[in-house]
């Protein structure tokens, strides 16, 4: 019985808020943001579907930097990569 009375009291007191009523301030929004890129007329107001390209082979992307040190590091990484060595061994085993 006391629990019901306490619950009713809490519910009644929750409605007795003394805080002032919040009023949303007026905000002026620009017609166009300065960071917005200018789109061609054919693409304005249209959604574009994303075209992910993670599945496409990237090849030897590090060669774009024309750096012999990076090339040497990639060669060392390939030579010391146990996953590639295991894959090569399995391929040789399958061919035998």
FENURZI-V167609 format. One record per backbone hydrogen bond with DSSP energy under -0.5 kcal/mol. NH is the residue of the N-H (numbers start at 1). CO is the residue of the C=O. If there is no record, write none. Layout:
<<NH CO> <NH CO>>
This chain:
<<5 1> <6 2> <7 3> <8 4> <9 5> <10 6> <11 7> <12 8> <13 9> <14 10> <15 11> <15 12> <16 13> <17 15> <29 27> <36 33> <39 37> <43 40> <44 40> <44 41> <46 43> <56 53> <61 59> <63 60> <64 61> <65 62> <66 63> <68 66> <71 67> <72 68> <73 69> <74 70> <75 71> <76 72> <77 73> <78 74> <79 75> <80 76> <81 78> <82 80> <85 81> <86 82> <87 83> <88 84> <89 85> <90 86> <91 87> <92 88> <93 89> <94 90> <95 91> <96 92>>
